[in-house]
Amino acid sequence: MSGRASHDLPSTCRTPSDAAGLRSAILVQTHSEFPFVRRLSVVVPVRNEADNIVPLIEEIDAALRTRVDYEIVYVDDGSTDETLARLRAAQVGRAHLKVVRHHRSCGQSTAVRSGVKAAGGDWIATLDGDGQNDPADIPELLAVFADPARADGVELVGGNRRGRRRDTWIKRVSSVIANGVRGRMLRDDTPDTGCGLKLIRRDVFLDLPYFDHMHRFLPALVQRRGGQVVSVSVRHRERTRGKSNYGTLDRLMVGIVDLFGVMWLIRRAKRPEIVEGPHDA
């Protein structure tokens, strides 16, 4: 890892020109139960998830329609199936649905970042596009900030699937091992950093160092900048359509290298205490 983390997408992973102006798209306006949220952007990275597109959008709408002002930002990460066509069709009658498209697959972290950059909300909820995360849990994450005493200093709320995970045994075992090793080395006090369901302020996310696979280390990166992290128990569902596109081997092979890179970032971090200087006489 280089001494300076990039804050721009690699040139080969830039979104096409049809993504221009996405941040001005219309959001669903409703009375908000969460007044601290001006707008919520639900960012969903997908790759070859055609059959999951419409069912998940309908679930997000059902979970949020009467509760908060929101938009949905899908990022098609170089899909080769009907994902883009399904997204374009789903946009009809849904002015709050944005679509960002990568010309080729650049990975989940870059897809999430593309969605956050295109988002018009001040708060971001991330959600896996395979239907295993339940959008009905998003208000549970928002509820953390409804209690000022509980939310003091919190910059990230992450879902925790432990004990409720519905996955293959190899995914469950690899997740337990990865979370255990990561937790001991980074001391991020997060039981399930791999859960795709997270809530974070947009400006906080964009202030984090960007690198491939960064989404696996968001709790440690938020703590590095001085923020606190809270975990909330969430539901997890079996995949009923499609197949995994960001695989177990990918997670295991890159995890060790990335882990040492994040440790380096943490050791090199400096958090200045800003004080008001003396006024001129």
N, C-alpha and C positions, 0 to 999 in steps of 0.2 A: 504494500500500500504506500502511495506517495505521501510526502509530507503535507500536501495540501489537498483536501478532499474537494472534488468537483461539485459545483452547484449548478451545472448545466447538463442537459442530456447529451450523450455522445451524438455526433453528427449523424451516424447511421441509424439512430433511434429517434430522430426528431419526428414529430407528428406532421402529417401532410397539411397543405394549406386550408383544407376544408375545416380544420379545427380552429381557425382564426375567428376571434370574436365570440368564442363559446361562453366566456364569463358574463356576457350580457344577456344570456338566455333567461326566459321567464321562470320564476320559481312558483311553487304552489303556495298561495297565501292563505293563512288560516289563523285563528286565535291560538297563540302559543302557550302551552303549559310551562314552558321553560324560557322565561323572559330574558335570561342572560344570553340566549342564542338569537342573534339577528337573523341568520339563515343557516340551515344545516345542509351540507353537501354530502350525499351518500356516494362514495367512490367505489366502483366495482370493477376490478380488473378481470378480464376473461380471455381465454384462448380456447377455441373450438368447444364452445358451450352452447351451441345453437338451441338445443332442446330445453335448456334451463332459463333462457332469456325472459320470455313472457311470464312464466310462473313466478320467477323471483321479483320481477318488476311489480307484478300485482300484489305480492306479499309486502313489498316495501311500501307501496301506496296504502295498503290496508293498515299497516302499522303506524304510519306517520300522518296520514291525511288530515285528521282532526286534532293533531297534537302540537305541530310545530311547522313553521315555514321551511320548506325544503326543496331540494332539487336532487336528481339522480344523474350521476356522471359515470357512464360506462366507458371503459377503455378496452378496445379490441386489440389485443396484443398479437397482431399478425396471424389471425385465424385463417385456416384454409378450408373451413366448412361453411355452413350457411349463417354463421354468427352475425356477420355484418348485415346481411340481408334481413335477418330477424330484427336486429336493432333498428334499422331504418324503418321497417314496417311498424315497429312498436312506437316510433316517434310520432306517428300519425295520431293526432288527438291528445298527445302528451307534450305540451310545450315545456314542461319541466324536465324532460329527458334529453340530456346531452350525450353525444357520441364522439369520442376521440379514437382515432385509428392509427396504429403503428403499421408501417409498411411491412415490417418483418418482426418476428418475436424478439423482444428485448428483455424479457423476464419480468417477474411479478413486481419487484421493487421499482423498476423504471416505469411500469404501467401505473402503479399507484401514484408515483410522482407526477406523471403526465396528467392524471386525473385531478390531483390536488392543484396543480398549476392552472388547470382549466376551470376549477371550481369557483363559484361566485359567493359561496358561504364563508362565514367567519369560523365556523366549526366544521370538522370533517369526521364522518363516520366511515370506516372502511369495512368492506364486507366481501368475503369470497364469493365468486360467481357460480359455484357448483351446487348451491342450494343447501349445503350442510350447516351453514350459519342461519339462525332464525332471525329475520328482521324485526320480529316482535320484541327482541331483546334490546334493540337500540334505545328505546325510552328508559330501560333499566340503567343503561350507562349514563344517559343524560341526567337521571335522577341523582347521581352522585353530586352534581354541581348545584342541585336545588337546595342542598344543605351547606351553607357557607362554612360552618365549623368543620364539616367533614372534608370539604373541597379546598381548604386553605393550602395553597402551594401546589395543588395537583394540576399537572399539565397533560397527563395521559391516563385514560381509563381503558383497561384491556379486558377482554373476555377470558374467562377461565373455564375450559372444557373438562378439567380433571374430574374423573369419576362419572362423566356423562358422555364421553367421547364414543361415537359410533363409526369406527373405522376398522380396517384390517389389522390383524395382530401385529404385523411388521411395522405399520405406521404408529400404532400405540406404543410398542416397545422402543422404537427409535426416538419417539417424542419424549418418553420418560428419560431415556439416556441423555438425549441432547439437552433437555431442560435442566437435568441434574448437573451435568458438566458445566453448562453455561452459567447456571446459578452460582456454583462454587467459585468459578473463575472471575465472573463479572460482579457478583454480589448485587444483582439487580432486584432481588427479592420479588421475583415474578414467577408464579408456578407454571404459566403456560404462555410463553412469549410468542409461540407459533400460531395462536388463534388469530384468524383473519378479522375478527370483529373487534374494532378499536375505535376510540373517540379521542380526538386531539384538535387543538386549535390550529387553524391553517397557518398562521404566522409562525407558530412553534415548529410545525413540521418542516416548513421551508427554511428554518434556521438551522436544522440539523445537517451534519455532513452527509453528502450524498455519495453512495457507492452501491455497486450491485449487491443484492441480497441484504440491503440495510433494513428491510422490513422485519427481518428476524431479530433485530437488535434494538428496536425502537425504545423499549423501557430503559436499557442501559444508556442509550444516546440522550434520552430526555433527562435522566438523572445526571448525566455528564454536564448538561447546561444548567443544572441547579433545580430542575423541576422534580416533583414527586409523582409516583405512579400508584394507581389503585387497581386492584383486580376484582372483577365482579363475576360471580358464577353465571354461566350462560348455557343454553341448550345446545346440543349438537345432534345432527341428524344423519342418517345413512344417505349416501349418494344413491339416488334413484334413476338418474339419467346421465349419460355420458361417462367419461373416464378421466382420471387424474391427468393433468397436463404439466404440473410442476411437481416432479416426482420425488420419491424417497431417496433414491441414489443421489439426485442433485442436492438435496438437503444435507446428506451425510458427507459427501465429498468436498463441498465448498465450506462446510461449517467450521472445520478446524482452522483453515486459513483465515476466514473472516473473524473468527473468535480472537485470534492473536492480533489481528488488525484493530479490532475494537478495543482490546486491552491497551494497545499502543495509543489510540486516540484518547482513552480515559486518562492514561498517565500524563499525556502532553497537555491536557486541558487546563486552562486557567480561567477562574471566574472572578473578575474584578468586582470589588464592592464600590459601587458608584456613590460618591458623596458630593454635595454641593460645595463648590469652592468658595473662598472668601470673596465678598463683594468689594469692588473698588471703592475707595473712600470718595 
